[in-house]
Amino acid sequence: MILYIGRRLLAAAGVLLAIAAVTFTIFYVLPSDPAAAACGKSCSTERLEAIRAHMGLDRPLWQQFTDFVTGIFTGRTLGSGRYAVHCSFPCLGYSYENSEAVWDLLTDRMPVSASLALGAAALWLLLGLAAGVTAALRKDTLTDRALMVGAVAAASLPVYFTSMMLIHGVVRLTGLLPYPQYVPFGEDPAHWASNLLLPWTALALLYAAMYARQSRGSMIEAMAEPYVRTARAKGLPRRTVVVKHGLRTGMTPVLTLFGMDLGGLLAGAVITESLFGLPGVGRLFYGALTTGDQPVVLGVTLLSAAFIVVANLAVDLLYAVADPRVRY
């Protein structure tokens, strides 16, 4: 098990390093110039060259990338003299648009995105798995067809449409819930949940529909396996057969899907956060795109990649615990 974990950690580190190299190349080598974006429109040639030197863009590409990767683990100092800017560990760059380190911007926004992602994930797992397993156990019945039609309909609706309908119906027409305004969990858990219920629902409806279809197909395959038929023949209770044998096998593909979806959402849901006015990482990313703040865009991209890699690593370790054969 230790060797398996070590191999997976090395593989995850290699993937993150490759992603860092690709994203760094995209944002710092392609035609867009971070120095020009930081300098502004009315920028003289002398000022532009000074900013390039301050940001370290006048150095060879390999040295720029080495400084960037080293800064993630040790921190770094941009520029020199009175205009030097220190970027503490872990340094993902410095946003000249916000006059703040990228990591500090991300840590300010991450609690919002994490609250949105984790709450929505719990809701869509509950709804999606319940619908999928129920449909699988009642295959080809009216219940099965109704649940799958509902899942297709929910998956067909864009999240921005669902969000706008929820805002209009629940907030404006009925006033059942307030317009979402993020309240930290530590200050007031009840207000934290009530202000996030609409964004959770908007995301959960989309993902629950996909999970319902995936879990239904996986569960039908699992219940048709020979060992499940053998368990039935031995007279085991239906609940034991479904939970112990069917779910354990049928939920493996769902676990993989969940790791990727949750990892991506932890780095921000751009549309949902923008529509509901939540100050999360997704909204920060959208603002950085519109203003050309490349260090922030790069930082969010790397953060998203790291969350997805870590989530997949966790899924692999869970596989190894559930099925020792995957370790070899």
Number of C-alpha atoms within 10 A of each C-alpha: 12 8 10 14 15 11 13 17 15 11 14 17 15 12 15 19 14 12 16 21 15 11 17 23 13 13 16 19 13 9 8 13 15 20 22 18 17 20 18 11 8 7 13 11 10 9 13 17 17 16 19 20 16 18 21 19 18 14 12 9 15 9 13 17 17 11 16 21 20 16 19 17 13 14 19 21 18 17 17 11 7 6 9 12 18 15 22 18 14 18 23 28 25 25 21 18 17 12 10 14 21 23 23 17 20 22 12 12 20 19 18 23 24 19 20 26 25 15 19 26 21 13 19 24 19 15 18 26 23 16 24 28 26 18 26 22 16 14 14 10 11 11 16 20 14 11 18 20 13 15 23 15 13 19 18 11 12 12 22 16 11 20 21 15 14 17 23 14 14 16 16 14 10 10 12 10 16 16 18 22 15 21 17 14 14 7 9 10 12 10 17 18 19 16 20 24 18 24 25 23 20 22 25 26 22 22 24 27 27 22 27 30 23 20 27 26 17 22 26 19 14 20 20 11 13 10 14 18 12 12 16 15 9 9 9 12 10 11 10 13 19 20 12 12 17 23 18 13 18 23 19 18 14 17 17 16 16 19 20 18 17 19 22 20 23 24 27 28 22 19 15 24 22 17 16 20 14 24 19 29 30 26 22 21 23 20 16 20 13 8 11 18 21 26 22 29 21 22 24 24 17 20 22 19 20 21 20 22 22 19 20 22 18 15 19 20 18 14 17 17 13 13 11 11 9 12 16 8
